[in-house]
Amino acid sequence: MIETETTKDAVYLRCLEERQHHSFVLEQSAEAVVKALGFKVAFEKDLDALKTHLDNLGVENTWVKRYAQGRTLQAKTPQGMILEFYFAMDKAERLLQKYANYHGCAPQRFDHINCFTHNVQDTYEFFVRDLGFRLTEYTATEQEEIWACWMHRKGGVHDMALTNGKGPRLHHLAVWVPNALDIIHLCDLMATTGYVENIERGPGRHGISNAFFLYVLDPDGHRIEIYTSDYLTVDTDFEPIRWDLLDPQRQTLWGAPAPLSWFEHGSVFEGIAVNEPVLEAKPIVAP
């Protein structure tokens, strides 16, 4: 990634095609926790409308100051996730065609967030009904209970995904790369620079989203997905795709299940208690 700026206690990172000051902020801390997950709104006035909307819903929210960006509204969802919304941010140079800066997997842009939640149905309803996200794909049990879901705002497969589990916790953040060969190169790079143990899952191709993927753990244990080859959902006739929880191609199109750590390991939100899941259904897990 591109290091935009380093301050006394934080590093601000962005991807190659991003013109905003940062999409990742790493802060010095005694614990590896998640401070907040951020979303950009379309217009400045949307922040005021959102605050009024959240106030009317009784959702806890407050204005906060953030380095290199304008007014920022922080909210705690009814399920305990800490979200932040902003419109303005300092600008940085777009490096898409500065190929000398292409290192590692050459991340182009931040893509999506996936969170564990102890109540997928309630969390899904908050994001769709109250924040305006749209469902693209979902996993259901035989009883038609939602076990996981993928929701979008920008016309891709997802900007926000929810997974059943102890929550709220961050499951992973994802960056989008140009092609599958960039992911293969990253595997070679990690394997020969002392990070082979940080490769958790993949490379492979998801059934859900059709994306080619790799999951790695950073030195603090936060999970990052390197992601490419998904599809667009801008067609207004698009209908959400249902997957059965026990379909082996749901996790990986090639049939390989995820390891147990993928369903259990996550990053906690700072100061937020973790709850046991209300849905007890279990997915297929690698032996």
C-alpha angles and dihedrals in degrees: 000000000000117000103221097177143343122211131183094282108010145055120213116208136183139176128251101266096037118109096189122097093251147348095187128045119191112193127192107251142157090235134041099240138143114252097186146325115235136214129185117225124213099241138018090242090059089072092061092044090050092051091052090047094050091046089053090050091050091241113154111247141155141174114259135185118240128184117256095004138088131240111344127194117205120200136179110216119224087257093053105258116143110226130178128199126197140160109194127053134164112268128242135189116281106233101186093121097033092098094177086073093058106113134152108357093342096237110213103190146341107271117180152335128235121194136186112233129185091217112036095177095054094042091048091051092051093052095044103035100033105027100032101241118154126225118239106165136001143182119228137185124232086267089056093248113152109245097172137356141192120215133181145197103174100052100263127109092275148347092179129028130183126209126190112247146089104331166282092350135131111255098185148324119225136212124197119231130191099252148342093270089066088059092048089050090052090054090053091046095049092045092056101040101055100271103099091114089057091066103098106170138002156317092224145115123266121226087211108066093001087243125154106231151181126188120207134172119228119223090271092052098254112143120235125188121208104208141184145148100046122140142246124262100187093115106108089216092060111129122202114260118232122215126188114236091233097047104118091210092058093079098033125008088219090058101250112138124223122256120259091254090064090064097039110034119082143141119257125227113245110266095356122123119233119231131204114252117262091212113070099189113129128216127219109281129197113253 
